[in-house]
Amino acid sequence: MDAGLQLPPEVGVVIAREWGVDCGDGGVRLTGGEDSAAYRVGEVVVRVGPLQRGSAVMEWCHGVAEAAACLGEVVVPLRTDSGASVVRVAGRPVSVWPLVAGRWLELGNPAEVEQAARLLARVHRELRGVQLPPRPEVSYLEPAAEVHDPAGLAGSAEFDRWRDVLRDEQLDRWLGEFWRRAAKQPLHGDYYRGNVLVHDGRIAGLIDWDESWVGAPEMELAGAAREFGEHWSTDLRRAQQFVAWYHDEGGTAAMDDETMVQLIRHRLRAEVVQFADAADPDDDYHARQVQLFSELRP
Protein backbone atom coordinates (compact mmCIF):
# COMPACT_ATOMS: atom_id res chain seq x y z
CA MET A 1 0.00 0.00 0.00
CA ASP A 2 1.36 3.38 -1.02
CA ALA A 3 0.68 6.07 1.62
CA GLY A 4 0.87 8.91 -0.90
CA LEU A 5 -0.93 12.20 -1.32
CA GLN A 6 -4.32 10.52 -1.72
CA LEU A 7 -5.93 8.20 0.82
CA PRO A 8 -5.34 4.66 -0.49
CA PRO A 9 -8.65 3.27 -1.82
CA GLU A 10 -8.37 0.09 0.24
CA VAL A 11 -8.18 2.21 3.39
CA GLY A 12 -11.29 4.10 2.35
CA VAL A 13 -13.21 0.85 2.00
CA VAL A 14 -12.27 -0.24 5.52
CA ILE A 15 -12.99 3.20 6.99
CA ALA A 16 -16.49 3.11 5.50
CA ARG A 17 -17.13 -0.40 6.80
CA GLU A 18 -15.67 -0.06 10.30
CA TRP A 19 -16.35 3.60 11.15
CA GLY A 20 -19.19 4.46 8.79
CA VAL A 21 -17.18 7.31 7.26
CA ASP A 22 -17.72 7.97 3.55
CA CYS A 23 -14.31 8.75 2.10
CA GLY A 24 -15.77 9.91 -1.22
CA ASP A 25 -12.99 10.72 -3.66
CA GLY A 26 -10.31 10.26 -1.02
CA GLY A 27 -8.80 12.42 1.69
CA VAL A 28 -6.36 15.29 1.63
CA ARG A 29 -2.87 14.47 2.91
CA LEU A 30 -1.95 16.61 5.92
CA THR A 31 1.52 17.88 6.73
CA GLY A 32 3.52 16.50 9.65
CA GLY A 33 3.83 12.93 10.83
CA GLU A 34 7.26 11.30 10.83
CA ASP A 35 6.31 7.65 10.49
CA SER A 36 2.57 7.92 9.86
CA ALA A 37 0.49 9.47 7.10
CA ALA A 38 -2.58 11.53 8.03
CA TYR A 39 -5.48 12.39 5.73
CA ARG A 40 -8.38 14.75 6.24
CA VAL A 41 -11.66 13.12 5.27
CA GLY A 42 -14.54 15.46 5.95
CA GLU A 43 -14.60 16.13 9.69
CA VAL A 44 -12.22 13.32 10.65
CA VAL A 45 -8.54 12.54 10.25
CA VAL A 46 -7.45 9.08 9.11
CA ARG A 47 -3.99 8.02 10.25
CA VAL A 48 -2.11 5.24 8.48
CA GLY A 49 0.79 3.97 10.56
CA PRO A 50 3.97 2.06 9.73
CA LEU A 51 4.03 -1.69 9.21
CA GLN A 52 6.13 -2.32 12.30
CA ARG A 53 3.76 -0.61 14.74
CA GLY A 54 1.66 -3.18 16.56
CA SER A 55 -2.07 -2.84 17.10
CA ALA A 56 -1.86 -3.81 20.77
CA VAL A 57 0.56 -1.04 21.69
CA MET A 58 -1.49 1.49 19.72
CA GLU A 59 -4.67 0.46 21.54
CA TRP A 60 -2.76 0.82 24.82
CA CYS A 61 -1.55 4.30 23.88
CA HIS A 62 -5.05 5.33 22.86
CA GLY A 63 -6.19 4.22 26.30
CA VAL A 64 -3.81 6.77 27.83
CA ALA A 65 -5.41 9.53 25.79
CA GLU A 66 -8.86 8.39 26.85
CA ALA A 67 -7.79 8.48 30.49
CA ALA A 68 -7.14 12.22 30.08
CA ALA A 69 -10.15 12.90 27.88
CA CYS A 70 -11.91 15.10 30.44
CA LEU A 71 -9.41 17.78 29.41
CA GLY A 72 -10.96 19.55 26.45
CA GLU A 73 -7.68 19.83 24.57
CA VAL A 74 -7.01 16.07 24.57
CA VAL A 75 -7.97 14.46 21.26
CA VAL A 76 -8.99 10.81 21.47
CA PRO A 77 -9.57 8.30 18.67
CA LEU A 78 -12.98 7.26 17.42
CA ARG A 79 -13.83 3.62 18.03
CA THR A 80 -15.51 1.15 15.72
CA ASP A 81 -18.81 -0.54 16.58
CA SER A 82 -16.76 -3.45 17.92
CA GLY A 83 -14.86 -1.14 20.26
CA ALA A 84 -11.51 -1.14 18.45
CA SER A 85 -9.53 2.04 17.89
CA VAL A 86 -7.18 0.39 15.38
CA VAL A 87 -7.77 -1.84 12.36
CA ARG A 88 -5.14 -3.12 9.97
CA VAL A 89 -5.21 -2.57 6.24
CA ALA A 90 -2.54 -4.24 4.09
CA GLY A 91 -0.61 -4.79 7.31
CA ARG A 92 -0.68 -1.15 8.41
CA PRO A 93 -2.50 0.15 11.50
CA VAL A 94 -5.29 2.59 10.69
CA SER A 95 -7.12 4.83 13.16
CA VAL A 96 -9.70 7.61 12.87
CA TRP A 97 -9.67 10.85 14.86
CA PRO A 98 -11.84 13.95 15.15
CA LEU A 99 -10.58 16.83 13.02
CA VAL A 100 -9.16 19.68 15.11
CA ALA A 101 -8.83 23.09 13.48
CA GLY A 102 -5.46 24.60 14.27
CA ARG A 103 -1.81 25.04 13.43
CA TRP A 104 1.42 24.07 15.13
CA LEU A 105 2.25 26.09 18.21
CA GLU A 106 4.65 28.99 17.58
CA LEU A 107 7.75 28.74 19.75
CA GLY A 108 8.33 32.47 19.39
CA ASN A 109 4.99 33.25 21.03
CA PRO A 110 5.48 33.26 24.83
CA ALA A 111 1.74 33.17 25.50
CA GLU A 112 1.36 29.97 23.51
CA VAL A 113 4.40 28.38 25.15
CA GLU A 114 3.00 29.24 28.58
CA GLN A 115 -0.27 27.57 27.61
CA ALA A 116 1.66 24.46 26.58
CA ALA A 117 3.45 24.31 29.94
CA ARG A 118 0.19 24.68 31.83
CA LEU A 119 -1.57 22.09 29.67
CA LEU A 120 1.22 19.60 30.32
CA ALA A 121 0.78 20.16 34.06
CA ARG A 122 -2.95 19.46 33.78
CA VAL A 123 -2.35 16.34 31.69
CA HIS A 124 0.09 15.02 34.28
CA ARG A 125 -2.34 15.77 37.10
CA GLU A 126 -5.12 13.97 35.27
CA LEU A 127 -3.00 10.89 34.56
CA ARG A 128 -1.46 10.62 38.02
CA GLY A 129 -2.85 7.53 39.69
CA VAL A 130 -4.25 6.04 36.47
CA GLN A 131 -3.58 2.30 36.51
CA LEU A 132 -3.04 0.54 33.20
CA PRO A 133 -1.93 -2.95 32.20
CA PRO A 134 1.73 -3.19 31.19
CA ARG A 135 2.58 -1.53 27.89
CA PRO A 136 2.70 -4.31 25.26
CA GLU A 137 6.08 -3.05 24.03
CA VAL A 138 8.81 -1.39 26.08
CA SER A 139 9.17 2.29 25.24
CA TYR A 140 12.51 3.42 23.84
CA LEU A 141 12.46 6.10 26.54
CA GLU A 142 12.59 3.61 29.41
CA PRO A 143 16.12 3.82 30.81
CA ALA A 144 16.28 0.32 32.28
CA ALA A 145 17.82 -1.13 29.11
CA GLU A 146 20.46 1.57 29.09
CA VAL A 147 21.42 0.84 32.69
CA HIS A 148 22.33 -2.73 31.76
CA ASP A 149 23.63 -1.82 28.31
CA PRO A 150 25.35 1.57 28.56
CA ALA A 151 24.10 3.87 25.82
CA GLY A 152 21.88 1.08 24.48
CA LEU A 153 24.40 0.40 21.72
CA ALA A 154 25.30 -3.28 22.12
CA GLY A 155 25.05 -4.98 18.75
CA SER A 156 24.52 -1.68 16.95
CA ALA A 157 27.77 -1.38 15.04
CA GLU A 158 26.17 1.15 12.72
CA PHE A 159 26.39 3.66 15.56
CA ASP A 160 30.15 3.31 15.93
CA ARG A 161 30.68 6.87 14.73
CA TRP A 162 28.86 8.14 17.85
CA ARG A 163 29.62 5.34 20.30
CA ASP A 164 32.40 7.10 22.20
CA VAL A 165 30.31 10.24 22.67
CA LEU A 166 27.12 8.46 23.72
CA ARG A 167 28.79 6.23 26.27
CA ASP A 168 28.41 7.89 29.65
CA GLU A 169 28.67 5.65 32.69
CA GLN A 170 28.01 8.55 35.04
CA LEU A 171 24.70 9.22 33.28
CA ASP A 172 23.87 5.51 33.37
CA ARG A 173 24.42 5.38 37.13
CA TRP A 174 22.45 8.57 37.67
CA LEU A 175 19.56 7.27 35.55
CA GLY A 176 19.54 3.96 37.38
CA GLU A 177 19.15 5.66 40.74
CA PHE A 178 16.62 8.16 39.41
CA TRP A 179 14.49 5.43 37.84
CA ARG A 180 14.60 3.32 41.00
CA ARG A 181 13.18 6.05 43.23
CA ALA A 182 10.96 7.98 40.80
CA ALA A 183 7.18 7.93 41.01
CA LYS A 184 5.77 6.79 37.67
CA GLN A 185 2.56 7.48 35.77
CA PRO A 186 1.20 7.42 32.21
CA LEU A 187 2.69 10.12 29.96
CA HIS A 188 1.92 11.55 26.51
CA GLY A 189 5.38 10.57 25.27
CA ASP A 190 5.93 13.08 22.46
CA TYR A 191 5.05 16.51 23.81
CA TYR A 192 6.37 19.02 21.29
CA ARG A 193 4.98 21.88 19.20
CA GLY A 194 3.86 19.69 16.30
CA ASN A 195 1.47 17.80 18.56
CA VAL A 196 0.03 20.94 20.15
CA LEU A 197 -2.47 22.64 17.83
CA VAL A 198 -3.43 26.29 18.32
CA HIS A 199 -6.55 28.03 17.02
CA ASP A 200 -7.39 31.70 17.60
CA GLY A 201 -4.56 32.02 20.09
CA ARG A 202 -5.64 29.10 22.28
CA ILE A 203 -4.51 25.49 22.37
CA ALA A 204 -7.24 23.53 20.62
CA GLY A 205 -5.80 20.03 20.52
CA LEU A 206 -3.15 17.73 21.96
CA ILE A 207 -2.71 15.01 19.35
CA ASP A 208 -0.60 11.94 18.53
CA TRP A 209 -0.43 9.74 21.62
CA ASP A 210 1.44 6.94 19.82
CA GLU A 211 4.53 7.19 22.04
CA SER A 212 2.62 7.14 25.35
CA TRP A 213 4.28 5.15 28.10
CA VAL A 214 4.55 4.88 31.89
CA GLY A 215 7.49 6.79 33.30
CA ALA A 216 8.53 9.58 35.61
CA PRO A 217 6.77 12.86 34.76
CA GLU A 218 10.12 14.61 35.22
CA MET A 219 11.30 12.83 32.08
CA GLU A 220 8.51 14.30 29.98
CA LEU A 221 8.81 17.74 31.58
CA ALA A 222 12.55 17.93 30.87
CA GLY A 223 12.09 16.93 27.24
CA ALA A 224 9.21 19.35 26.77
CA ALA A 225 11.11 22.20 28.43
CA ARG A 226 13.86 21.75 25.85
CA GLU A 227 11.40 21.41 22.95
CA PHE A 228 9.61 24.62 23.90
CA GLY A 229 12.79 26.45 24.96
CA GLU A 230 16.09 27.06 23.18
CA HIS A 231 16.01 23.82 21.23
CA TRP A 232 19.70 23.56 20.31
CA SER A 233 21.24 25.68 23.03
CA THR A 234 22.90 24.94 26.36
CA ASP A 235 21.19 28.09 27.66
CA LEU A 236 18.34 26.66 29.73
CA ARG A 237 16.67 29.89 30.83
CA ARG A 238 13.65 29.45 28.58
CA ALA A 239 13.41 25.81 29.63
CA GLN A 240 13.46 26.91 33.26
CA GLN A 241 10.65 29.37 32.56
CA PHE A 242 8.62 26.54 31.01
CA VAL A 243 9.15 24.51 34.19
CA ALA A 244 8.10 27.48 36.33
CA TRP A 245 4.81 27.80 34.42
CA TYR A 246 4.28 24.04 34.74
CA HIS A 247 4.79 24.17 38.50
CA ASP A 248 2.54 27.19 38.83
CA GLU A 249 -0.22 25.09 37.26
CA GLY A 250 0.34 22.29 39.79
CA GLY A 251 2.22 19.77 37.65
CA THR A 252 3.25 16.49 39.28
CA ALA A 253 6.96 16.54 38.35
CA ALA A 254 9.67 17.88 40.61
CA MET A 255 12.64 19.45 38.84
CA ASP A 256 16.04 20.93 39.56
CA ASP A 257 18.76 21.97 37.12
CA GLU A 258 20.78 18.74 37.39
CA THR A 259 17.70 16.61 36.84
CA MET A 260 16.68 18.69 33.84
CA VAL A 261 20.09 18.41 32.19
CA GLN A 262 20.49 14.68 32.77
CA LEU A 263 16.98 13.86 31.57
CA ILE A 264 17.40 16.03 28.48
CA ARG A 265 20.62 14.13 27.76
CA HIS A 266 18.86 10.81 28.32
CA ARG A 267 16.17 11.71 25.80
CA LEU A 268 18.68 12.96 23.24
CA ARG A 269 20.62 9.72 23.48
CA ALA A 270 17.50 7.55 23.39
CA GLU A 271 16.21 9.30 20.27
CA VAL A 272 19.54 8.95 18.48
CA VAL A 273 19.72 5.23 19.26
CA GLN A 274 16.08 4.68 18.26
CA PHE A 275 15.69 6.88 15.21
CA ALA A 276 19.05 7.83 13.68
CA ASP A 277 19.67 6.46 10.21
CA ALA A 278 23.29 5.41 10.18
CA ALA A 279 23.03 4.73 6.45
CA ASP A 280 22.41 8.43 5.88
CA PRO A 281 25.71 10.35 6.02
CA ASP A 282 23.74 13.62 5.93
CA ASP A 283 21.74 12.86 9.05
CA ASP A 284 22.42 16.33 10.44
CA TYR A 285 19.50 16.35 12.87
CA HIS A 286 20.77 13.42 14.90
CA ALA A 287 24.36 14.62 14.61
CA ARG A 288 23.22 17.85 16.28
CA GLN A 289 21.52 15.80 18.99
CA VAL A 290 24.79 14.00 19.66
CA GLN A 291 26.64 17.32 19.80
CA LEU A 292 24.15 18.78 22.29
CA PHE A 293 24.32 15.59 24.36
CA SER A 294 28.06 16.16 24.65
CA GLU A 295 27.81 19.92 25.29
CA LEU A 296 25.32 19.43 28.14
CA ARG A 297 27.55 16.91 29.92
CA PRO A 298 27.89 18.09 33.56
PATI-771272 format. One record per residue (C-alpha): y negated, x negated, z negated; residue in three letters; residue number from 1. Coordinates in nm, 2 decimals. Each point is the difference from the previous one (the first is absolute). Layout:
<rs>
((Y X Z) "ALA" NUM)
...
</rs>
This chain:
<rs>
((0.00 0.00 0.00) "MET" 1)
((-0.34 -0.14 0.10) "ASP" 2)
((-0.27 0.07 -0.26) "ALA" 3)
((-0.28 -0.02 0.25) "GLY" 4)
((-0.33 0.18 0.04) "LEU" 5)
((0.17 0.34 0.04) "GLN" 6)
((0.23 0.16 -0.25) "LEU" 7)
((0.35 -0.06 0.13) "PRO" 8)
((0.14 0.34 0.13) "PRO" 9)
((0.32 -0.03 -0.20) "GLU" 10)
((-0.21 -0.02 -0.32) "VAL" 11)
((-0.19 0.31 0.10) "GLY" 12)
((0.33 0.19 0.04) "VAL" 13)
((0.10 -0.09 -0.35) "VAL" 14)
((-0.34 0.07 -0.15) "ILE" 15)
((0.01 0.35 0.15) "ALA" 16)
((0.35 0.06 -0.13) "ARG" 17)
((-0.03 -0.14 -0.35) "GLU" 18)
((-0.37 0.06 -0.09) "TRP" 19)
((-0.09 0.29 0.24) "GLY" 20)
((-0.28 -0.20 0.15) "VAL" 21)
((-0.07 0.05 0.37) "ASP" 22)
((-0.08 -0.34 0.15) "CYS" 23)
((-0.11 0.15 0.33) "GLY" 24)
((-0.08 -0.28 0.25) "ASP" 25)
((0.04 -0.27 -0.27) "GLY" 26)
((-0.21 -0.15 -0.27) "GLY" 27)
((-0.29 -0.24 0.01) "VAL" 28)
((0.08 -0.35 -0.13) "ARG" 29)
((-0.21 -0.09 -0.30) "LEU" 30)
((-0.13 -0.35 -0.08) "THR" 31)
((0.14 -0.20 -0.29) "GLY" 32)
((0.36 -0.03 -0.12) "GLY" 33)
((0.16 -0.35 0.00) "GLU" 34)
((0.37 0.10 0.03) "ASP" 35)
((-0.03 0.37 0.06) "SER" 36)
((-0.16 0.21 0.28) "ALA" 37)
((-0.20 0.31 -0.09) "ALA" 38)
((-0.09 0.29 0.23) "TYR" 39)
((-0.24 0.29 -0.05) "ARG" 40)
((0.17 0.33 0.09) "VAL" 41)
((-0.24 0.28 -0.07) "GLY" 42)
((-0.06 0.01 -0.37) "GLU" 43)
((0.28 -0.24 -0.10) "VAL" 44)
((0.08 -0.37 0.05) "VAL" 45)
((0.34 -0.10 0.11) "VAL" 46)
((0.11 -0.35 -0.11) "ARG" 47)
((0.28 -0.19 0.17) "VAL" 48)
((0.12 -0.29 -0.21) "GLY" 49)
((0.19 -0.32 0.09) "PRO" 50)
((0.38 0.00 0.05) "LEU" 51)
((0.06 -0.21 -0.31) "GLN" 52)
((-0.17 0.23 -0.24) "ARG" 53)
((0.26 0.21 -0.19) "GLY" 54)
((-0.04 0.38 -0.05) "SER" 55)
((0.10 -0.02 -0.37) "ALA" 56)
((-0.28 -0.25 -0.09) "VAL" 57)
((-0.25 0.21 0.20) "MET" 58)
((0.10 0.32 -0.18) "GLU" 59)
((-0.03 -0.19 -0.33) "TRP" 60)
((-0.35 -0.12 0.09) "CYS" 61)
((-0.10 0.34 0.10) "HIS" 62)
((0.11 0.12 -0.34) "GLY" 63)
((-0.26 -0.24 -0.15) "VAL" 64)
((-0.27 0.16 0.20) "ALA" 65)
((0.11 0.35 -0.11) "GLU" 66)
((-0.01 -0.11 -0.36) "ALA" 67)
((-0.37 -0.07 0.04) "ALA" 68)
((-0.07 0.31 0.22) "ALA" 69)
((-0.22 0.17 -0.25) "CYS" 70)
((-0.27 -0.25 0.10) "LEU" 71)
((-0.17 0.16 0.29) "GLY" 72)
((-0.03 -0.33 0.19) "GLU" 73)
((0.37 -0.07 0.00) "VAL" 74)
((0.16 0.10 0.33) "VAL" 75)
((0.37 0.10 -0.02) "VAL" 76)
((0.25 0.06 0.28) "PRO" 77)
((0.10 0.34 0.13) "LEU" 78)
((0.37 0.08 -0.06) "ARG" 79)
((0.25 0.17 0.23) "THR" 80)
((0.16 0.33 -0.09) "ASP" 81)
((0.30 -0.20 -0.13) "SER" 82)
((-0.24 -0.19 -0.24) "GLY" 83)
((0.00 -0.34 0.19) "ALA" 84)
((-0.31 -0.20 0.05) "SER" 85)
((0.16 -0.23 0.25) "VAL" 86)
((0.22 0.06 0.30) "VAL" 87)
((0.13 -0.27 0.24) "ARG" 88)
((-0.05 0.01 0.38) "VAL" 89)
((0.16 -0.27 0.21) "ALA" 90)
((0.06 -0.19 -0.32) "GLY" 91)
((-0.37 0.01 -0.11) "ARG" 92)
((-0.13 0.18 -0.31) "PRO" 93)
((-0.24 0.28 0.08) "VAL" 94)
((-0.22 0.18 -0.25) "SER" 95)
((-0.28 0.26 0.03) "VAL" 96)
((-0.32 0.00 -0.20) "TRP" 97)
((-0.32 0.21 -0.02) "PRO" 98)
((-0.28 -0.12 0.21) "LEU" 99)
((-0.29 -0.14 -0.21) "VAL" 100)
((-0.34 -0.04 0.16) "ALA" 101)
((-0.15 -0.33 -0.08) "GLY" 102)
((-0.04 -0.37 0.09) "ARG" 103)
((0.09 -0.32 -0.17) "TRP" 104)
((-0.20 -0.09 -0.31) "LEU" 105)
((-0.29 -0.23 0.06) "GLU" 106)
((0.03 -0.31 -0.21) "LEU" 107)
((-0.38 -0.06 0.03) "GLY" 108)
((-0.07 0.33 -0.16) "ASN" 109)
((-0.01 -0.05 -0.38) "PRO" 110)
((0.01 0.38 -0.07) "ALA" 111)
((0.32 0.03 0.20) "GLU" 112)
((0.16 -0.30 -0.16) "VAL" 113)
((-0.08 0.14 -0.35) "GLU" 114)
((0.16 0.33 0.10) "GLN" 115)
((0.31 -0.20 0.10) "ALA" 116)
((0.02 -0.17 -0.33) "ALA" 117)
((-0.04 0.32 -0.19) "ARG" 118)
((0.26 0.18 0.21) "LEU" 119)
((0.25 -0.28 -0.06) "LEU" 120)
((-0.06 0.04 -0.38) "ALA" 121)
((0.07 0.38 0.03) "ARG" 122)
((0.32 -0.06 0.21) "VAL" 123)
((0.13 -0.25 -0.26) "HIS" 124)
((-0.08 0.24 -0.28) "ARG" 125)
((0.18 0.28 0.18) "GLU" 126)
((0.31 -0.21 0.07) "LEU" 127)
((0.03 -0.15 -0.34) "ARG" 128)
((0.31 0.14 -0.17) "GLY" 129)
((0.15 0.13 0.32) "VAL" 130)
((0.37 -0.06 0.00) "GLN" 131)
((0.18 -0.06 0.33) "LEU" 132)
((0.35 -0.11 0.10) "PRO" 133)
((0.02 -0.36 0.10) "PRO" 134)
((-0.17 -0.09 0.33) "ARG" 135)
((0.28 -0.01 0.26) "PRO" 136)
((-0.13 -0.34 0.13) "GLU" 137)
((-0.16 -0.27 -0.21) "VAL" 138)
((-0.37 -0.04 0.09) "SER" 139)
((-0.11 -0.33 0.14) "TYR" 140)
((-0.27 0.00 -0.27) "LEU" 141)
((0.25 -0.01 -0.29) "GLU" 142)
((-0.02 -0.35 -0.14) "PRO" 143)
((0.35 -0.02 -0.15) "ALA" 144)
((0.14 -0.15 0.32) "ALA" 145)
((-0.27 -0.27 0.00) "GLU" 146)
((0.08 -0.09 -0.36) "VAL" 147)
((0.35 -0.09 0.09) "HIS" 148)
((-0.09 -0.13 0.35) "ASP" 149)
((-0.34 -0.17 -0.03) "PRO" 150)
((-0.23 0.12 0.28) "ALA" 151)
((0.28 0.22 0.13) "GLY" 152)
((0.07 -0.25 0.28) "LEU" 153)
((0.37 -0.09 -0.04) "ALA" 154)
((0.17 0.02 0.33) "GLY" 155)
((-0.33 0.06 0.18) "SER" 156)
((-0.03 -0.33 0.20) "ALA" 157)
((-0.25 0.16 0.23) "GLU" 158)
((-0.26 -0.02 -0.29) "PHE" 159)
((0.04 -0.38 -0.03) "ASP" 160)
((-0.36 -0.05 0.12) "ARG" 161)
((-0.12 0.18 -0.31) "TRP" 162)
((0.28 -0.07 -0.25) "ARG" 163)
((-0.18 -0.28 -0.19) "ASP" 164)
((-0.31 0.21 -0.05) "VAL" 165)
((0.17 0.32 -0.10) "LEU" 166)
((0.23 -0.17 -0.26) "ARG" 167)
((-0.17 0.04 -0.33) "ASP" 168)
((0.23 -0.03 -0.31) "GLU" 169)
((-0.30 0.07 -0.23) "GLN" 170)
((-0.06 0.33 0.17) "LEU" 171)
((0.37 0.08 -0.01) "ASP" 172)
((0.01 -0.05 -0.37) "ARG" 173)
((-0.32 0.20 -0.06) "TRP" 174)
((0.13 0.28 0.21) "LEU" 175)
((0.33 0.01 -0.18) "GLY" 176)
((-0.17 0.03 -0.33) "GLU" 177)
((-0.25 0.26 0.13) "PHE" 178)
((0.28 0.21 0.16) "TRP" 179)
((0.21 -0.01 -0.32) "ARG" 180)
((-0.27 0.14 -0.22) "ARG" 181)
((-0.20 0.22 0.24) "ALA" 182)
((0.01 0.38 -0.02) "ALA" 183)
((0.11 0.14 0.33) "LYS" 184)
((-0.07 0.32 0.19) "GLN" 185)
((0.01 0.14 0.36) "PRO" 186)
((-0.27 -0.15 0.22) "LEU" 187)
((-0.15 0.08 0.35) "HIS" 188)
((0.10 -0.35 0.12) "GLY" 189)
((-0.25 -0.05 0.28) "ASP" 190)
((-0.34 0.08 -0.13) "TYR" 191)
((-0.25 -0.13 0.25) "TYR" 192)
((-0.29 0.14 0.21) "ARG" 193)
((0.22 0.11 0.29) "GLY" 194)
((0.19 0.24 -0.23) "ASN" 195)
((-0.31 0.15 -0.16) "VAL" 196)
((-0.17 0.25 0.24) "LEU" 197)
((-0.37 0.09 -0.05) "VAL" 198)
((-0.17 0.32 0.13) "HIS" 199)
((-0.37 0.08 -0.06) "ASP" 200)
((-0.03 -0.28 -0.25) "GLY" 201)
((0.29 0.10 -0.22) "ARG" 202)
((0.36 -0.11 -0.01) "ILE" 203)
((0.20 0.27 0.18) "ALA" 204)
((0.35 -0.14 0.01) "GLY" 205)
((0.23 -0.27 -0.15) "LEU" 206)
((0.27 -0.04 0.26) "ILE" 207)
((0.31 -0.21 0.09) "ASP" 208)
((0.22 -0.02 -0.31) "TRP" 209)
((0.28 -0.18 0.18) "ASP" 210)
((-0.03 -0.31 -0.22) "GLU" 211)
((0.01 0.19 -0.33) "SER" 212)
((0.19 -0.17 -0.28) "TRP" 213)
((0.03 -0.03 -0.38) "VAL" 214)
((-0.19 -0.29 -0.14) "GLY" 215)
((-0.28 -0.10 -0.23) "ALA" 216)
((-0.33 0.17 0.08) "PRO" 217)
((-0.17 -0.33 -0.04) "GLU" 218)
((0.18 -0.12 0.31) "MET" 219)
((-0.15 0.28 0.21) "GLU" 220)
((-0.34 -0.03 -0.16) "LEU" 221)
((-0.02 -0.38 0.07) "ALA" 222)
((0.10 0.05 0.37) "GLY" 223)
((-0.24 0.29 0.04) "ALA" 224)
((-0.29 -0.19 -0.16) "ALA" 225)
((0.04 -0.28 0.26) "ARG" 226)
((0.04 0.25 0.28) "GLU" 227)
((-0.32 0.18 -0.09) "PHE" 228)
((-0.18 -0.32 -0.11) "GLY" 229)
((-0.07 -0.33 0.18) "GLU" 230)
((0.33 0.01 0.20) "HIS" 231)
((0.02 -0.37 0.09) "TRP" 232)
((-0.21 -0.15 -0.27) "SER" 233)
((0.08 -0.17 -0.34) "THR" 234)
((-0.32 0.17 -0.13) "ASP" 235)
((0.14 0.29 -0.20) "LEU" 236)
((-0.32 0.16 -0.11) "ARG" 237)
((0.05 0.31 0.22) "ARG" 238)
((0.36 0.02 -0.10) "ALA" 239)
((-0.11 -0.01 -0.37) "GLN" 240)
((-0.25 0.29 0.07) "GLN" 241)
((0.29 0.20 0.16) "PHE" 242)
((0.20 -0.05 -0.32) "VAL" 243)
((-0.30 0.10 -0.21) "ALA" 244)
((-0.03 0.33 0.19) "TRP" 245)
((0.38 0.05 -0.03) "TYR" 246)
((-0.02 -0.05 -0.38) "HIS" 247)
((-0.30 0.23 -0.03) "ASP" 248)
((0.21 0.27 0.15) "GLU" 249)
((0.28 -0.05 -0.25) "GLY" 250)
((0.25 -0.19 0.21) "GLY" 251)
((0.33 -0.11 -0.16) "THR" 252)
((0.00 -0.37 0.09) "ALA" 253)
((-0.14 -0.27 -0.22) "ALA" 254)
((-0.16 -0.29 0.18) "MET" 255)
((-0.14 -0.34 -0.08) "ASP" 256)
((-0.11 -0.28 0.25) "ASP" 257)
((0.33 -0.20 -0.03) "GLU" 258)
((0.21 0.31 0.06) "THR" 259)
((-0.21 0.10 0.30) "MET" 260)
((0.03 -0.34 0.16) "VAL" 261)
((0.37 -0.04 -0.06) "GLN" 262)
((0.08 0.35 0.12) "LEU" 263)
((-0.21 -0.04 0.31) "ILE" 264)
((0.19 -0.32 0.07) "ARG" 265)
((0.33 0.17 -0.05) "HIS" 266)
((-0.09 0.27 0.25) "ARG" 267)
((-0.13 -0.25 0.26) "LEU" 268)
((0.33 -0.19 -0.03) "ARG" 269)
((0.22 0.31 0.01) "ALA" 270)
((-0.18 0.13 0.31) "GLU" 271)
((0.04 -0.33 0.18) "VAL" 272)
((0.37 -0.02 -0.08) "VAL" 273)
((0.05 0.36 0.10) "GLN" 274)
((-0.22 0.04 0.31) "PHE" 275)
((-0.09 -0.33 0.15) "ALA" 276)
((0.13 -0.07 0.35) "ASP" 277)
((0.11 -0.36 0.00) "ALA" 278)
((0.07 0.03 0.37) "ALA" 279)
((-0.37 0.06 0.06) "ASP" 280)
((-0.20 -0.33 -0.01) "PRO" 281)
((-0.32 0.20 0.01) "ASP" 282)
((0.07 0.20 -0.32) "ASP" 283)
((-0.34 -0.07 -0.13) "ASP" 284)
((0.00 0.29 -0.25) "TYR" 285)
((0.29 -0.13 -0.20) "HIS" 286)
((-0.12 -0.36 0.03) "ALA" 287)
((-0.32 0.12 -0.17) "ARG" 288)
((0.20 0.17 -0.27) "GLN" 289)
((0.18 -0.33 -0.07) "VAL" 290)
((-0.33 -0.18 -0.01) "GLN" 291)
((-0.15 0.24 -0.25) "LEU" 292)
((0.32 -0.01 -0.21) "PHE" 293)
((-0.06 -0.38 -0.03) "SER" 294)
((-0.37 0.03 -0.06) "GLU" 295)
((0.05 0.25 -0.28) "LEU" 296)
((0.25 -0.23 -0.18) "ARG" 297)
((-0.12 -0.03 -0.37) "PRO" 298)
</rs>
